[in-house]
Amino acid sequence: MCGRYNIRPHAVAWLEGFGIATDLLREVVPRYNVAPGQDLPVVRPGETEPELTGMRWGFVPHWMRDPNPRARPINARAETAMDKPFFRDAMQNSHCLIPATGFYEWQGSKGSRKQPWHIHRKDGDPFFMAGLWSEWTTSPEGPMNTFAILTTDANKLMTPIHERMPVILSPEEAFDWLARNQGVSLNPCPSKELEAERISTRVNNPTNDDEDVLSPID
């Protein structure tokens, strides 16, 4: 799964390189401990080019009439999302990209506290995670865009840590996904592109949203 990630300062210049049209780009602030339920920057198709907009992390389909639905999934399994009524329409029509510079996962260990890991690209570059979005029209706060991150089986690097990981796309794949082109692989990205670092349990508390959560431990 993917339940926490970060957007470090260099992500803004990286996004500008893709020509994404929005004034919101100037308002993107570094986030070191992004958590579900927060409003976050997401790239979706615009009228003429991709645009960045704010969306709530926790997917609610547009047809949901319950103003306070219990189910607001933060992830969708890439292998089965098309078969699930909850995600089917978005899989067909509403693809998005979630910019990130790293994500967190917790490794279970019998008889001890779970160990958090920070997973990021070896070259330090930001990346796009594949996502689905929807405009939830009956939100108590008024119409709201919501999103979920697609996940896939863990690659070789991730397998000792967790059985799932987010779908990480190359820039070419990312914009094919955004355009709903056929043939985009939603398989695990190559292990050789990623690095995993053990970090302290400080990341467990989402109010700790600062650079110190990234400090590796022995």
ROPADO-314581 format. One line per 10 residues: their letters; for each residue x, z, y of N, C-alpha, C, O. Coordinates in pm, 1 decimal. Last residue first. Layout:
REM ROPADO-314581
A> X/Z/Y/X/Z/Y/X/Z/Y/X/Z/Y ~ ... $
END
This chain:
REM ROPADO-314581
DIPSLVDEDD> 2080.6/1190.1/375.6/2159.3/1168.0/255.0/2068.7/1178.1/132.9/2115.3/1162.6/20.0 ~ 1857.5/1012.2/599.1/1912.7/1135.4/543.6/1991.4/1100.4/418.6/1972.1/993.3/361.1 ~ 1813.5/828.5/910.6/1829.5/837.9/764.3/1886.4/972.1/721.1/1955.9/1038.2/798.4 ~ 1571.1/840.5/1158.1/1703.9/888.0/1122.1/1715.9/900.2/970.6/1638.8/972.8/907.9 ~ 1319.2/777.3/1239.9/1394.1/672.9/1168.2/1529.3/721.6/1118.5/1596.1/650.3/1043.6 ~ 1219.7/975.8/1393.5/1163.4/963.5/1258.7/1240.4/862.5/1174.7/1228.5/861.7/1052.2 ~ 1337.3/946.5/1644.4/1399.2/1039.1/1549.0/1342.1/1027.0/1407.8/1409.2/1064.3/1311.5 ~ 1180.6/791.0/1808.6/1288.6/726.4/1734.4/1350.9/816.1/1628.2/1410.7/766.9/1532.5 ~ 837.0/899.8/1764.2/960.2/881.6/1841.0/1070.2/830.4/1749.5/1054.3/827.1/1627.5 ~ 589.3/1049.4/1703.2/597.7/905.4/1729.7/718.5/878.5/1818.8/703.9/839.2/1934.6 $
NTPNNVRTSI> 443.9/1268.5/1549.5/587.4/1249.4/1571.1/613.5/1100.2/1585.7/654.9/1033.8/1490.7 ~ 185.5/1243.3/1480.0/210.5/1279.2/1619.5/359.7/1272.1/1652.1/397.5/1270.0/1769.2 ~ 185.2/1195.9/1206.3/178.8/1080.2/1296.7/195.8/1115.0/1443.8/218.4/1025.6/1525.4 ~ 396.1/1345.0/985.5/303.4/1380.7/1093.4/298.4/1266.2/1194.4/397.9/1241.2/1262.4 ~ 589.6/1228.9/828.4/459.9/1261.9/768.1/354.2/1293.7/873.0/235.3/1271.3/850.3 ~ 830.8/1208.4/951.3/740.3/1094.8/966.0/601.7/1125.9/910.5/505.7/1055.8/942.6 ~ 967.6/1428.4/861.5/913.9/1432.4/998.0/812.8/1320.4/1020.9/720.0/1335.4/1100.5 ~ 1095.6/1409.4/626.9/949.8/1422.3/620.1/887.8/1436.8/759.1/766.7/1455.8/771.0 ~ 1358.0/1164.4/686.2/1304.3/1299.2/672.8/1151.5/1297.7/669.7/1087.7/1198.6/705.1 ~ 1433.2/879.1/473.9/1422.4/947.1/602.5/1356.6/1083.6/581.5/1306.3/1113.8/473.2 $
REAELEKSPC> 1619.7/635.7/305.1/1551.1/764.2/295.1/1550.8/829.8/432.7/1653.8/835.9/499.9 ~ 1573.2/290.4/348.3/1649.4/409.6/384.0/1562.7/533.6/367.0/1447.0/536.3/409.2 ~ 1606.5/-39.4/232.7/1526.2/83.3/228.7/1616.0/202.9/256.7/1722.5/216.2/196.4 ~ 1588.7/-377.1/333.9/1671.0/-259.0/311.5/1580.3/-136.7/316.8/1487.3/-131.7/397.3 ~ 1542.0/-727.3/248.3/1499.7/-595.3/294.7/1602.1/-487.2/262.8/1689.1/-503.7/177.3 ~ 1615.8/-962.4/133.7/1592.6/-964.6/277.9/1566.6/-826.2/336.0/1568.5/-808.3/457.8 ~ 1626.4/-927.4/-138.2/1753.7/-940.3/-67.1/1737.4/-940.2/84.9/1834.9/-919.9/157.2 ~ 1365.0/-940.1/-231.0/1427.4/-809.0/-211.7/1552.4/-817.6/-125.8/1581.7/-725.8/-49.2 ~ 1140.0/-1172.0/-83.8/1261.8/-1146.6/-161.6/1324.7/-1011.4/-128.8/1335.8/-973.8/-12.1 ~ 794.6/-1057.9/-73.9/908.9/-1124.7/-11.9/1035.1/-1090.6/-92.7/1036.7/-989.8/-163.3 $
PNLSVGQNRA> 534.8/-1108.5/-315.7/632.4/-1021.3/-251.8/746.1/-1101.8/-188.7/788.8/-1202.9/-244.4 ~ 289.1/-1364.4/-221.1/370.8/-1291.4/-316.7/468.7/-1198.8/-243.5/483.9/-1209.5/-121.8 ~ 128.8/-1541.7/-101.7/105.8/-1400.9/-68.3/178.4/-1311.6/-168.2/136.2/-1199.4/-196.4 ~ 205.0/-1854.4/27.6/230.3/-1758.0/-78.3/206.8/-1616.7/-27.6/258.8/-1577.4/76.8 ~ -18.7/-2097.3/126.8/64.7/-1987.9/173.9/81.0/-1886.1/61.1/-17.8/-1837.6/5.9 ~ -193.2/-2301.0/47.4/-60.9/-2294.7/-13.3/30.4/-2186.0/38.8/147.0/-2181.1/-0.3 ~ -365.5/-2420.5/339.0/-359.3/-2389.8/196.3/-213.5/-2374.8/152.1/-122.7/-2430.4/213.8 ~ -403.5/-2262.6/654.7/-355.2/-2373.7/572.9/-343.8/-2328.8/427.9/-315.6/-2212.4/399.5 ~ -493.7/-2090.1/850.3/-568.0/-2096.9/724.4/-530.4/-2220.5/643.7/-613.8/-2276.9/572.9 ~ -335.5/-2039.1/1063.8/-415.0/-2161.9/1070.7/-499.7/-2184.3/945.9/-569.6/-2285.2/935.6 $
LWDFAEEPSL> -205.2/-1814.2/971.6/-293.5/-1801.9/1087.3/-387.0/-1922.3/1097.6/-503.3/-1908.6/1135.5 ~ -49.4/-1926.2/770.0/-153.5/-1829.1/735.8/-254.9/-1818.2/848.4/-375.6/-1813.6/824.4 ~ 121.7/-2079.5/926.1/34.1/-2148.0/830.3/-80.8/-2054.5/790.1/-195.3/-2098.0/777.7 ~ 247.7/-1874.0/1053.6/157.9/-1957.1/1133.3/75.2/-2052.0/1047.3/-29.6/-2099.7/1090.7 ~ 385.1/-1758.2/835.1/295.2/-1679.8/919.4/197.7/-1768.7/994.6/77.9/-1740.7/998.3 ~ 555.2/-1945.3/727.8/438.5/-1904.2/649.9/335.5/-1835.0/738.6/214.8/-1850.8/720.0 ~ 740.4/-1943.7/940.6/670.6/-2066.8/902.5/542.6/-2034.1/824.0/435.9/-2089.0/851.5 ~ 833.4/-1675.1/946.8/763.1/-1733.5/1062.8/684.2/-1859.9/1028.0/574.4/-1881.0/1079.5 ~ 739.4/-1524.6/627.7/837.6/-1588.5/714.6/762.5/-1645.4/835.3/640.8/-1662.8/828.6 ~ 555.6/-1221.2/572.1/561.6/-1366.4/580.8/680.7/-1411.7/665.3/717.9/-1345.5/762.2 $
IVPMREHIPT> 474.4/-972.5/348.9/561.0/-1005.2/461.3/584.9/-1155.9/460.3/628.9/-1211.7/359.7 ~ 228.1/-775.0/243.1/266.7/-915.3/236.1/344.1/-948.4/363.2/286.9/-952.0/472.1 ~ 338.7/-438.1/164.4/266.7/-535.6/246.9/315.0/-677.7/220.7/429.6/-698.4/180.7 ~ 331.6/-322.6/-179.8/398.9/-339.7/-52.0/318.5/-438.1/32.6/238.1/-514.1/-21.6 ~ 315.7/-104.2/-470.4/260.1/-203.1/-378.7/346.1/-211.2/-252.1/422.5/-119.8/-221.1 ~ 441.8/95.9/-611.0/402.0/-23.9/-685.4/346.4/-134.9/-597.1/331.3/-248.2/-642.9 ~ 739.2/247.3/-473.9/592.9/234.6/-482.0/558.3/103.6/-549.6/637.5/9.4/-545.9 ~ 1010.4/285.1/-551.1/948.5/365.2/-444.7/797.7/365.6/-457.3/734.7/471.3/-452.1 ~ 1100.0/107.5/-739.0/1125.9/250.2/-762.2/1054.5/341.7/-662.5/1040.0/461.5/-686.8 ~ 1002.8/-140.6/-612.8/945.6/-88.0/-736.5/977.0/59.1/-762.5/887.3/131.7/-805.3 $
MLKNADTTLI> 1137.4/-243.9/-392.2/1030.1/-147.4/-370.6/982.4/-78.6/-497.2/926.8/31.0/-490.3 ~ 1322.7/-426.8/-497.3/1368.2/-316.5/-411.5/1264.8/-205.6/-403.6/1299.2/-87.4/-407.7 ~ 1156.8/-607.1/-632.9/1253.2/-526.5/-708.1/1303.4/-407.4/-627.2/1324.4/-299.3/-682.2 ~ 828.0/-574.3/-480.1/943.2/-650.3/-527.7/1043.0/-555.0/-593.5/1015.6/-435.9/-607.7 ~ 491.5/-482.9/-568.2/622.5/-447.7/-515.2/728.9/-544.2/-565.9/722.4/-590.7/-679.7 ~ 210.6/-698.6/-509.8/296.4/-620.5/-598.8/431.1/-593.7/-533.3/478.5/-673.3/-452.2 ~ 61.7/-667.6/-178.1/91.0/-739.2/-301.3/175.0/-648.8/-391.2/206.9/-536.0/-353.9 ~ -179.4/-649.0/91.7/-69.4/-597.8/10.5/-56.0/-678.8/-117.5/-148.3/-748.5/-159.5 ~ -280.1/-704.6/427.0/-280.0/-749.1/288.4/-158.3/-692.6/215.2/-48.0/-688.9/269.8 ~ -427.7/-476.5/646.0/-304.1/-541.8/604.0/-315.8/-581.2/457.4/-356.5/-500.6/373.8 $
AFTNMPGEPS> -711.6/-517.6/859.7/-650.2/-459.1/740.7/-526.2/-540.7/707.6/-519.9/-659.9/737.4 ~ -884.6/-449.6/1172.9/-800.0/-527.3/1082.7/-754.7/-445.2/962.6/-758.6/-322.1/963.2 ~ -1133.6/-510.6/1431.7/-1066.6/-424.4/1333.4/-983.8/-510.6/1239.4/-1008.6/-630.5/1226.6 ~ -1271.3/-509.1/1751.5/-1196.6/-585.2/1652.5/-1121.5/-489.0/1561.2/-1054.1/-397.2/1608.1 ~ -1593.3/-410.9/1850.5/-1454.0/-371.0/1829.1/-1391.1/-460.6/1723.6/-1450.6/-485.2/1618.6 ~ -1866.4/-345.9/2064.8/-1795.6/-440.5/1978.9/-1646.1/-409.7/1972.2/-1581.3/-385.8/2074.1 ~ -1906.1/18.0/2100.9/-1929.1/-120.5/2140.2/-1850.8/-213.5/2050.0/-1774.8/-166.0/1965.6 ~ -1862.0/256.6/1985.1/-1788.0/231.0/2108.3/-1814.2/91.6/2164.0/-1752.4/51.0/2262.4 ~ -1998.7/247.8/1748.5/-2051.1/336.1/1852.9/-1982.9/313.6/1988.1/-2038.5/347.1/2092.7 ~ -2022.4/-92.5/1630.7/-1941.2/26.7/1653.8/-2004.2/113.9/1761.7/-2058.7/60.4/1858.3 $
TTWESWLGAM> -2140.7/-328.7/1562.9/-2227.2/-210.8/1576.7/-2147.1/-82.4/1590.2/-2199.2/25.9/1563.5 ~ -1957.3/-535.4/1528.8/-2046.7/-540.6/1644.8/-2129.5/-414.9/1665.7/-2183.8/-394.8/1774.3 ~ -1640.1/-597.1/1461.5/-1744.1/-503.4/1420.3/-1837.9/-482.5/1539.3/-1800.9/-419.1/1638.2 ~ -1476.4/-875.1/1384.7/-1536.7/-810.2/1501.1/-1655.3/-726.5/1453.0/-1757.3/-780.0/1409.6 ~ -1184.6/-863.2/1177.5/-1328.5/-883.8/1193.6/-1374.2/-818.1/1322.9/-1317.7/-717.4/1365.7 ~ -899.3/-981.3/988.4/-963.7/-911.9/1098.9/-1112.1/-946.0/1105.9/-1158.2/-1044.3/1047.8 ~ -616.0/-941.6/777.4/-752.5/-990.9/794.8/-814.6/-914.3/910.2/-786.4/-795.9/928.7 ~ -261.7/-1031.3/755.5/-377.5/-944.3/772.5/-508.4/-1019.1/780.4/-512.4/-1141.8/788.9 ~ 83.0/-1015.9/676.1/-43.2/-1090.2/669.3/-160.0/-993.5/679.2/-158.0/-886.3/618.7 ~ 330.4/-918.0/908.1/256.1/-886.7/786.7/124.2/-963.3/790.6/61.2/-974.2/895.8 $
FFPDGDKRHI> 627.3/-1047.9/1046.0/481.4/-1049.0/1045.4/430.2/-1006.1/908.7/479.9/-1051.9/805.7 ~ 910.3/-873.5/1189.6/846.5/-962.3/1093.1/695.9/-954.1/1109.1/643.5/-865.4/1176.5 ~ 1229.1/-826.0/1361.3/1087.5/-796.6/1334.8/1032.6/-896.4/1232.4/1100.8/-991.4/1193.9 ~ 1562.7/-788.0/1224.4/1459.9/-865.6/1294.7/1319.9/-811.0/1266.2/1295.4/-755.9/1158.9 ~ 1758.0/-662.4/1077.0/1697.6/-588.4/1186.9/1587.8/-661.8/1260.8/1525.4/-605.2/1350.6 ~ 1859.7/-772.4/852.3/1913.9/-822.7/978.2/1853.0/-753.9/1100.2/1891.2/-783.0/1213.6 ~ 1707.0/-646.2/657.3/1849.7/-615.8/666.3/1909.5/-660.0/799.3/1998.5/-594.2/853.1 ~ 1388.9/-516.9/756.0/1475.6/-631.4/727.7/1621.7/-590.9/742.4/1656.2/-510.9/829.5 ~ 1285.1/-204.1/605.5/1296.7/-298.7/716.5/1384.8/-415.0/674.4/1447.9/-411.0/568.8 ~ 1144.3/103.1/527.2/1181.7/-28.2/474.9/1179.1/-127.4/590.8/1081.5/-133.4/665.5 $
HWPQKRSGKS> 1201.0/435.7/483.5/1180.6/334.6/587.9/1232.6/202.2/534.5/1350.3/190.0/500.5 ~ 1039.3/680.5/281.6/1140.3/576.2/297.3/1100.7/485.3/413.3/982.5/461.3/437.7 ~ 977.6/1022.1/189.2/948.5/903.4/268.9/1068.7/808.8/278.4/1183.9/852.2/282.4 ~ 905.0/1177.9/-112.8/1015.3/1137.5/-26.6/976.6/1013.6/54.5/945.6/909.9/-4.2 ~ 686.7/1448.3/-185.0/711.5/1304.8/-180.2/818.9/1272.1/-76.2/823.0/1330.0/32.3 ~ 817.8/1748.3/-332.0/748.7/1681.8/-222.2/782.9/1533.0/-221.4/895.6/1495.4/-253.5 ~ 806.1/1790.1/-691.4/866.9/1803.3/-558.9/786.7/1724.5/-456.3/699.4/1644.7/-490.6 ~ 701.8/1742.0/-942.9/741.4/1877.6/-909.1/806.8/1893.7/-774.5/858.9/2001.2/-744.6 ~ 801.2/1409.3/-958.9/735.3/1518.8/-1028.8/792.4/1653.7/-986.4/913.1/1677.2/-992.7 ~ 761.5/1215.4/-677.6/860.9/1277.5/-764.8/798.6/1400.9/-827.0/748.3/1487.8/-755.8 $
GQWEYFGTAP> 686.3/915.1/-499.7/645.2/1033.8/-572.4/757.1/1084.7/-661.8/836.9/1007.2/-714.6 ~ 772.2/799.3/-189.1/807.6/794.7/-330.7/769.0/925.6/-398.0/813.6/1033.1/-357.9 ~ 604.2/634.6/62.4/637.8/765.9/8.1/658.3/755.2/-142.1/570.7/707.1/-213.9 ~ 700.0/410.8/325.1/634.9/436.6/197.9/687.2/568.1/142.6/799.7/608.6/171.7 ~ 671.8/225.8/628.3/707.4/347.6/555.4/633.2/353.5/422.8/519.6/307.6/410.4 ~ 826.8/-61.4/787.6/711.3/13.6/738.2/761.0/130.3/653.9/877.1/133.8/613.1 ~ 932.4/-245.1/1080.3/958.5/-168.6/959.1/829.8/-102.6/912.8/734.8/-89.6/989.9 ~ 841.7/-389.9/1284.9/987.0/-389.3/1267.4/1027.2/-307.8/1145.0/1145.2/-302.8/1110.4 ~ 562.2/-617.1/1315.3/622.1/-488.0/1282.0/773.5/-502.8/1277.3/826.5/-613.4/1267.2 ~ 248.6/-774.9/1378.0/392.6/-765.9/1403.2/444.1/-625.0/1375.3/378.1/-526.2/1407.5 $
ILCHSNQMAD> 21.6/-913.8/1175.3/51.6/-783.2/1231.2/202.5/-774.9/1252.1/277.5/-768.6/1154.7 ~ -205.3/-1178.6/1202.9/-67.3/-1137.8/1177.9/-42.5/-1004.3/1245.9/-81.4/-984.3/1361.0 ~ -506.7/-1298.5/1038.3/-430.5/-1249.3/1151.9/-290.8/-1209.3/1106.1/-261.5/-1206.4/986.5 ~ -799.1/-1488.4/957.7/-664.7/-1444.3/927.0/-595.6/-1394.6/1054.1/-623.1/-1443.2/1163.8 ~ -1093.0/-1549.3/887.2/-1036.8/-1463.3/992.2/-902.3/-1404.0/950.4/-892.5/-1287.1/913.2 ~ -1212.5/-1703.6/676.0/-1223.8/-1744.8/815.7/-1142.1/-1667.6/918.6/-1123.4/-1717.6/1029.6 ~ -1173.9/-1613.2/415.1/-1204.9/-1754.0/437.5/-1186.0/-1795.7/583.4/-1147.9/-1909.4/611.3 ~ -1125.4/-1347.2/445.5/-1027.3/-1426.1/371.5/-1049.1/-1575.5/393.4/-954.5/-1654.1/390.8 ~ -1363.0/-1274.5/572.8/-1237.5/-1272.8/649.1/-1129.2/-1352.8/577.9/-1049.1/-1419.6/643.3 ~ -1542.8/-1297.4/359.7/-1559.7/-1381.5/478.7/-1430.7/-1387.4/559.5/-1393.2/-1493.6/609.2 $
RFFPKDMATE> -1439.5/-1101.4/174.0/-1446.3/-1244.1/142.0/-1456.0/-1332.5/266.6/-1384.4/-1432.1/277.2 ~ -1430.5/-826.8/196.0/-1325.0/-903.9/261.3/-1343.1/-1055.2/252.4/-1269.3/-1129.8/316.9 ~ -1657.9/-729.7/67.2/-1612.3/-661.9/189.0/-1514.2/-748.8/267.9/-1513.5/-746.1/390.9 ~ -1681.2/-872.0/-171.4/-1771.1/-904.2/-60.2/-1724.8/-844.5/72.3/-1749.6/-902.1/178.2 ~ -1390.5/-981.1/-328.5/-1459.2/-862.6/-278.4/-1550.9/-899.7/-161.2/-1503.2/-953.8/-61.4 ~ -1241.7/-1198.6/-391.9/-1349.6/-1162.6/-484.5/-1433.1/-1044.6/-436.1/-1535.3/-1011.9/-496.4 ~ -1043.8/-1210.5/-206.6/-1144.3/-1316.7/-204.5/-1262.8/-1283.9/-294.7/-1372.3/-1336.6/-275.1 ~ -883.2/-991.5/-282.9/-964.1/-983.7/-160.3/-1073.0/-1090.9/-155.2/-1182.5/-1065.3/-105.1 ~ -709.0/-989.9/-497.0/-852.3/-974.9/-525.6/-941.1/-979.3/-401.3/-1063.3/-971.5/-413.7 ~ -445.4/-1020.5/-415.5/-487.6/-1085.0/-539.2/-639.1/-1085.1/-557.6/-692.4/-1171.7/-627.0 $
ARANIPRARP> -412.6/-862.4/-189.3/-410.5/-1007.5/-174.2/-466.5/-1078.5/-297.0/-528.1/-1184.4/-284.8 ~ -605.5/-587.5/-114.7/-518.4/-645.7/-217.3/-526.7/-797.7/-210.0/-634.8/-855.2/-222.9 ~ -591.4/-447.3/203.4/-669.7/-530.0/111.5/-572.4/-592.5/12.7/-468.3/-644.7/52.5 ~ -593.6/-142.0/397.2/-527.1/-245.0/318.5/-629.0/-324.0/238.1/-738.1/-275.5/208.2 ~ -763.1/29.3/517.9/-648.9/-15.4/598.4/-572.3/-126.2/528.2/-494.4/-197.3/591.7 ~ -1119.2/47.2/512.7/-991.4/29.9/443.8/-882.4/-23.7/535.6/-906.5/-110.4/619.5 ~ -1340.5/234.2/571.1/-1268.6/155.8/671.1/-1128.4/131.1/614.8/-1030.6/187.5/663.8 ~ -1630.9/372.5/464.3/-1520.6/286.9/419.3/-1465.6/206.0/536.1/-1534.3/121.0/592.6 ~ -1833.3/493.7/608.7/-1729.0/576.5/547.9/-1607.0/493.7/511.9/-1493.5/538.8/527.0 ~ -1949.9/383.1/927.1/-1927.0/359.3/784.5/-1814.4/446.7/730.3/-1714.0/470.2/797.4 $
NPDRMWHPVF> -2135.8/429.2/1157.2/-2025.3/516.9/1116.9/-1996.4/500.6/967.5/-2016.3/594.1/889.9 ~ -2335.9/244.3/1186.9/-2249.5/271.0/1303.4/-2131.2/361.9/1270.6/-2036.3/370.3/1348.6 ~ -2402.7/-5.9/958.7/-2384.6/138.6/969.8/-2290.9/168.5/1086.9/-2176.7/122.3/1086.5 ~ -2380.2/-276.2/936.1/-2476.4/-224.8/1033.5/-2466.8/-73.2/1051.4/-2517.9/-19.0/1149.5 ~ -2146.1/-527.9/889.4/-2175.0/-387.1/864.0/-2266.0/-331.6/974.3/-2232.2/-339.4/1092.4 ~ -2062.1/-782.3/942.2/-2202.5/-765.5/904.4/-2240.7/-619.9/879.6/-2357.1/-591.4/851.5 ~ -1792.6/-773.6/993.7/-1882.7/-799.2/1106.8/-2028.3/-772.0/1072.0/-2109.1/-742.3/1159.9 ~ -1627.2/-500.5/823.2/-1676.4/-638.0/832.6/-1781.9/-653.5/941.1/-1851.6/-558.1/975.7 ~ -1359.6/-311.3/924.8/-1505.3/-302.5/909.9/-1560.5/-444.1/924.7/-1542.3/-504.2/1030.6 ~ -1042.9/-172.3/856.8/-1129.4/-290.1/856.4/-1276.0/-253.8/836.9/-1312.3/-177.8/747.1 $
GWRMGTLEPE> -819.6/-38.8/1044.1/-924.7/13.6/956.8/-1037.5/-87.6/958.2/-1119.0/-88.8/1050.4 ~ -694.8/-30.5/1353.8/-649.4/-39.0/1214.2/-746.0/37.0/1123.7/-753.0/159.8/1126.4 ~ -832.9/-225.0/1610.0/-833.1/-94.3/1544.6/-792.1/-110.4/1397.4/-847.8/-193.4/1325.5 ~ -640.5/-436.7/1828.0/-739.0/-418.0/1721.7/-723.4/-279.2/1661.6/-614.2/-222.5/1662.1 ~ -557.6/-636.9/2106.9/-562.5/-504.8/2046.9/-673.0/-495.7/1943.6/-785.2/-540.6/1967.0 ~ -381.2/-952.4/2073.6/-492.0/-870.0/2121.3/-487.1/-734.2/2052.4/-419.8/-718.5/1950.6 ~ -219.5/-1254.9/2136.7/-205.0/-1115.6/2097.9/-321.8/-1036.6/2155.5/-356.8/-1052.4/2272.5 ~ -276.1/-1583.7/2007.3/-285.0/-1484.2/2113.2/-271.0/-1344.8/2054.4/-305.6/-1320.0/1938.9 ~ -175.0/-1923.8/1946.0/-194.7/-1785.1/1902.2/-195.7/-1688.2/2019.1/-124.9/-1707.9/2117.9 ~ -359.2/-2174.7/2135.2/-237.7/-2123.4/2073.1/-260.5/-1978.9/2030.6/-357.0/-1917.1/2075.3 $
TEGPRVVPLD> -614.9/-2239.7/2216.0/-516.0/-2347.2/2207.1/-388.0/-2303.5/2137.3/-315.1/-2387.7/2085.0 ~ -769.7/-2013.4/2159.2/-836.1/-2142.7/2180.6/-738.2/-2258.3/2165.6/-772.6/-2362.5/2109.6 ~ -593.4/-1836.2/1894.0/-658.1/-1846.9/2024.1/-721.4/-1983.5/2040.0/-726.3/-2061.3/1944.7 ~ -568.2/-1640.9/1598.0/-577.3/-1772.7/1660.9/-646.8/-1764.4/1796.4/-746.7/-1694.1/1811.7 ~ -384.0/-1328.9/1654.4/-492.3/-1406.4/1592.1/-496.4/-1544.7/1656.7/-434.0/-1564.6/1760.9 ~ -184.6/-1045.6/1619.4/-188.3/-1186.9/1658.3/-300.7/-1255.8/1581.0/-311.2/-1243.0/1459.0 ~ -216.5/-719.3/1752.5/-237.1/-809.1/1638.7/-243.4/-951.7/1692.5/-300.8/-975.9/1798.6 ~ -134.7/-389.1/1845.7/-125.2/-532.7/1875.3/-131.5/-617.6/1748.7/-61.4/-591.4/1650.9 ~ -389.5/-132.1/1794.7/-255.2/-186.6/1779.3/-252.5/-335.5/1810.8/-355.8/-402.0/1803.8 ~ -538.9/179.3/1787.9/-550.5/44.2/1841.4/-410.2/-14.3/1854.5/-322.7/45.5/1917.2 $
QGPAVNYRPV> -570.2/373.2/1481.3/-517.3/348.9/1614.9/-539.7/204.3/1656.1/-557.3/116.8/1571.2 ~ -643.0/399.2/1221.3/-737.6/446.8/1321.3/-691.6/424.0/1463.6/-765.8/452.2/1557.7 ~ -319.5/469.6/1075.8/-455.8/415.6/1070.0/-546.0/478.8/1175.2/-528.8/594.6/1213.4 ~ -23.0/472.6/1290.1/-109.4/530.6/1186.2/-247.5/465.0/1187.8/-288.5/410.5/1290.3 ~ 321.6/434.0/1368.4/185.8/381.4/1377.9/101.6/433.2/1261.9/148.5/437.6/1148.1 ~ 569.6/539.2/1475.5/493.8/601.1/1366.8/346.3/563.1/1379.6/259.3/648.1/1398.8 ~ 684.9/421.4/1689.4/773.1/453.3/1577.7/697.7/511.0/1457.9/755.7/529.5/1350.9 ~ 642.4/179.8/1925.6/570.2/274.1/1841.8/653.8/296.9/1716.7/689.2/202.0/1646.7 ~ 688.7/63.6/2256.5/746.2/96.4/2126.0/662.6/201.2/2053.4/617.8/299.0/2113.3 ~ 408.7/-122.8/2388.2/506.6/-15.8/2400.9/563.7/15.0/2263.3/495.4/-4.9/2162.9 $
VERLLDTAIG> 282.0/-398.0/2547.3/320.8/-345.4/2416.7/431.6/-242.5/2435.3/536.4/-273.0/2492.2 ~ 227.8/-516.7/2785.0/182.2/-378.7/2771.0/219.5/-318.0/2635.0/192.0/-200.6/2609.9 ~ 300.7/-775.8/2769.8/375.4/-692.2/2865.2/339.5/-544.4/2850.8/412.2/-457.4/2898.7 ~ 108.7/-872.0/2599.0/245.9/-862.1/2551.1/328.0/-770.8/2641.2/414.7/-697.3/2593.9 ~ -124.5/-907.3/2736.6/-109.7/-783.4/2662.0/33.4/-762.7/2615.0/75.8/-649.2/2593.2 ~ -143.1/-1154.7/2835.5/-84.6/-1056.7/2925.6/-59.0/-925.9/2853.8/17.8/-842.3/2901.4 ~ -60.7/-1423.0/2613.8/-139.6/-1304.8/2647.0/-67.3/-1218.8/2748.3/55.6/-1210.6/2747.4 ~ 33.7/-1645.6/2380.9/-24.9/-1639.4/2514.3/-108.3/-1514.1/2532.0/-214.8/-1500.8/2471.8 ~ 341.7/-1682.8/2227.5/209.1/-1622.6/2215.9/152.7/-1595.3/2354.9/216.9/-1529.6/2436.8 ~ 586.7/-1805.9/2177.5/494.9/-1862.9/2275.4/354.7/-1807.7/2267.4/258.4/-1878.3/2297.3 $
FGELWAVAHP> 772.9/-1690.7/2021.5/673.5/-1772.3/1952.6/571.2/-1832.7/2049.5/479.5/-1903.0/2007.1 ~ 922.1/-1529.7/2186.0/984.1/-1650.9/2134.0/888.3/-1742.0/2060.1/919.2/-1859.1/2038.1 ~ 769.0/-1306.0/2219.2/771.7/-1403.7/2328.6/829.7/-1536.5/2281.0/791.2/-1642.8/2329.7 ~ 839.4/-1165.1/1990.8/706.6/-1226.0/1999.9/701.2/-1331.2/2109.8/635.5/-1434.2/2094.3 ~ 1097.5/-1082.3/2067.6/1079.1/-1165.5/1948.4/944.1/-1236.3/1953.2/935.7/-1355.2/1922.7 ~ 1044.8/-914.8/2280.4/1118.9/-1039.0/2305.2/1103.0/-1136.0/2189.0/1095.8/-1257.3/2209.0 ~ 906.4/-714.8/2127.2/841.8/-785.5/2238.8/911.3/-918.1/2266.3/846.0/-1022.1/2274.9 ~ 1076.9/-600.9/1941.1/967.2/-685.0/1892.1/903.6/-766.3/2004.4/852.0/-875.4/1979.8 ~ 1256.6/-425.0/2043.7/1297.3/-565.0/2038.7/1187.7/-656.3/1985.0/1205.0/-778.2/1983.9 ~ 1132.5/-162.7/2019.8/1134.2/-237.0/2147.0/1167.0/-385.2/2135.5/1110.9/-465.3/2210.3 $
RINYRGCM> 932.1/-149.8/1709.5/1039.9/-107.3/1797.9/1055.6/-202.5/1917.0/998.6/-311.6/1916.0 ~ 683.3/-42.1/1545.6/702.9/-159.2/1632.2/806.9/-118.4/1736.5/773.1/-59.5/1839.2 ~ 615.6/66.2/1205.0/668.5/83.9/1341.0/682.6/-50.0/1412.8/692.5/-155.7/1350.5 ~ 363.8/216.0/984.5/470.4/121.6/1018.5/519.3/147.4/1160.4/471.3/238.4/1228.0 ~ 163.4/318.2/709.4/234.4/356.1/831.9/341.3/250.6/859.3/403.4/200.8/765.4 ~ 58.3/226.7/475.2/-20.4/322.3/551.9/44.2/368.9/679.2/-12.9/450.9/751.1 ~ 26.5/-1.1/238.7/98.8/13.4/364.8/14.3/102.6/455.0/-89.3/59.6/505.7 ~ 84.5/0.0/-119.2/0.0/0.0/0.0/88.0/0.0/124.1/210.7/1.0/113.9 $
END
